[in-house]
């Protein structure tokens, strides 16, 4: 099987930067695994990061308001990953969408006689970023403040002017839900900030629970780039 590295962590854990560092080291390219970074014009609230020297795939291929299923994401990810292998590049999957990532790393089967089975397509190294709850909470609060400073409210206003429904924005996640409710005069700005931060912390808790399931017993937990580099070197050897 061809290799695939997955750098996984909750929002605010630094997974994108770590994935980019690994790509520079091993000649890889990033495959985004985020259920909202796929949408054009949703950049601030999705923390869409671009690294000029490291290509990132599976960004901005949907219009806001459209639907993306796990099966559709998996098919697109397989296509990108297989193409990277043909070009001699190491794919590095990273993102916060747990089910989307697992569909790729574990090989969900959709439809046909084997529907519901796991049929892994790649030899996978899962790296999980371990970060304390206290540190993560501080990072998330800082990031929310930064989002507002650089224009999250204006981004949501622009999406609404384009005709994206409030119902769809509210359904997308805490990064857009509470700002939309603030713009609808349902929450004060302080309330929207507080609810965003609480929801982000709750999502981080769900993330930790998900990756401590037996299905991820082989995940390598790391606290630094040096640990990640050692794990990748051993995996590729």
Residue pairs with C-beta under 8 A, 6 or more apart in sequence:
1 120
1 121
1 122
1 123
2 81
2 82
2 85
2 122
2 123
3 90
3 122
3 123
3 124
3 125
3 235
3 236
4 81
4 91
4 93
4 104
4 105
4 122
4 123
4 124
4 125
5 22
5 26
5 28
5 90
5 91
5 92
5 93
5 124
5 125
5 127
5 232
5 235
6 33
6 92
6 93
6 94
6 101
6 104
6 105
6 124
6 125
6 126
6 127
7 15
7 18
7 19
7 22
7 92
7 93
7 94
7 127
7 129
7 228
8 15
8 94
8 95
8 101
8 126
8 127
8 128
8 129
8 211
8 219
9 15
9 96
9 128
9 129
9 131
9 207
10 96
10 129
10 131
10 136
10 203
10 204
10 207
10 208
11 47
11 96
11 140
11 143
11 200
11 203
11 204
12 131
12 136
12 139
12 140
12 143
12 200
12 204
13 129
13 131
13 136
13 139
14 129
14 131
15 94
15 95
15 96
15 129
16 30
16 47
16 49
16 94
17 49
18 94
18 127
18 129
18 225
18 228
19 30
19 92
19 94
20 30
20 51
20 54
21 225
21 228
22 28
22 92
22 225
22 228
22 229
22 232
23 29
23 30
23 51
23 54
23 90
23 92
24 53
24 54
25 229
25 232
26 90
26 232
26 236
27 88
27 89
27 90
28 54
28 84
28 89
28 90
28 91
28 92
29 54
29 55
29 56
29 57
29 84
29 89
29 90
29 91
29 92
30 51
30 54
30 55
30 56
30 57
30 92
30 93
30 94
31 56
31 57
31 58
31 77
31 80
31 81
31 84
31 91
31 92
31 93
31 94
32 38
32 56
32 57
32 58
32 59
32 94
32 95
33 58
33 73
33 77
33 93
33 94
33 95
33 96
33 97
33 100
33 101
33 104
34 46
34 95
34 96
34 97
34 100
35 68
35 73
35 97
35 100
35 173
36 42
36 45
36 46
36 172
36 173
36 175
36 176
37 46
37 48
37 58
37 59
37 60
37 95
38 58
38 59
38 60
38 61
38 62
38 68
38 73
39 46
39 60
39 62
39 63
39 64
39 66
40 60
40 62
40 63
40 64
41 64
41 155
41 158
41 159
41 162
42 48
42 64
42 155
42 159
42 172
42 176
43 155
44 147
44 150
44 151
44 152
44 155
45 147
45 152
45 155
45 156
45 173
45 175
45 176
45 179
46 175
47 143
47 147
48 59
49 56
50 56
57 80
57 84
58 73
58 76
58 77
58 80
61 76
62 68
64 159
64 162
64 164
64 168
64 169
65 163
65 164
65 165
65 168
70 99
70 100
70 103
70 108
70 110
71 103
71 108
71 110
71 111
73 97
73 100
73 103
74 100
74 103
74 104
74 108
74 110
77 93
77 100
77 103
77 104
78 104
78 121
80 91
81 91
81 93
81 104
81 122
84 90
84 91
85 91
90 236
93 101
93 104
93 105
95 101
96 203
96 207
98 206
98 207
98 210
98 211
102 108
102 215
104 121
104 122
105 120
105 122
105 124
105 126
106 118
106 120
106 124
106 215
107 118
107 119
107 120
107 121
108 118
109 115
109 116
109 117
109 118
109 119
125 220
125 231
125 232
125 235
126 216
126 218
126 219
126 220
127 219
127 220
127 222
127 228
127 231
127 232
128 211
128 216
128 219
128 220
128 221
128 222
129 221
129 222
129 223
130 221
130 222
130 223
131 139
131 223
133 201
133 204
136 201
136 204
137 197
137 201
140 197
140 200
140 201
140 204
141 197
144 193
144 196
144 197
144 200
145 193
147 175
148 193
152 175
152 179
153 179
153 182
153 183
156 169
156 176
156 179
156 180
156 183
157 183
159 169
160 166
160 169
160 180
160 183
166 180
166 184
169 176
169 177
169 180
170 176
170 177
170 180
170 181
171 177
174 195
174 196
174 199
174 200
174 203
175 196
177 196
177 199
178 187
178 191
178 192
178 193
178 195
178 196
178 199
179 192
179 196
181 187
181 192
182 188
182 189
182 191
182 192
187 195
210 216
211 219
220 231
222 228
222 231
